[in-house]
Amino acid sequence: MFEKKAITDVPINDLLARRWSGVSYDRERPVEAEKLSACIEAARWSLSCYGAQPWNFIICDRSRDEATWQTALECLAEGNRVWAQNAPVLILAVAVERFKYNGEPNRWAQYDTGAAGISLCLQATELGMMAHQMGGFDADKSGQVFAIPEEHTPMAMIAIGYQTAREDVPEQHRQREFAPRQRDPVNEHFFFGKWGG
């Protein structure tokens, strides 16, 4: 596995610097059950408004149920399907749009589902795997094929697995995989005291 650490302006936690969304997965190496369970547990313990845990995750593991995994793959946009076909696990993150305790709309549900998703991805990174969250998928189709109830919103598909060796990265992905990581300057997105300040 090769790393692509973020080049940060100031030092940050090593786990955060190592997390990145690669696309070169080792198709032949499944994710061990205990490591997948640890990723799920990390998402379970994520923060949420009122501790409501307004998320569901549909786990599609090719080594355990190839048909379900194929169903998830077919929900992806073509550009993602090209590389995600090598990821051994696809996970659909779903936001639960109402609070369970009172039935009222939960305007923080999608935010909290994203937090649970990144917790899952960071745990995967810690365990030596790669995780890639994708917005490029058909939310309506995934809602139908996975029988997702109303007032639940499919938010992202997450690919998890082991990265290929540097020399095994497919030619069509080499530029993307080896390009330096980039982010906008801090002052474009972070303001002190007022908007744009």
Secondary structure, DSSP 8 states (H G I E B T S, - for coil): --------SS---HHHHH------B-TT----HHHHHHHHHHHHTS--GGG---EEEEEEETTT-HHHHHHHHHTB-HHHHHHHTT-SEEEEEEEE-B-TTT--B-TTHHHHHHHHHHHHHHHHHHTT-EEEEE--B-HHHHHHHTT--TTEEEEEEEEEE-B--GGGS-GGGHHHHHS------GGGT--SSSTT-
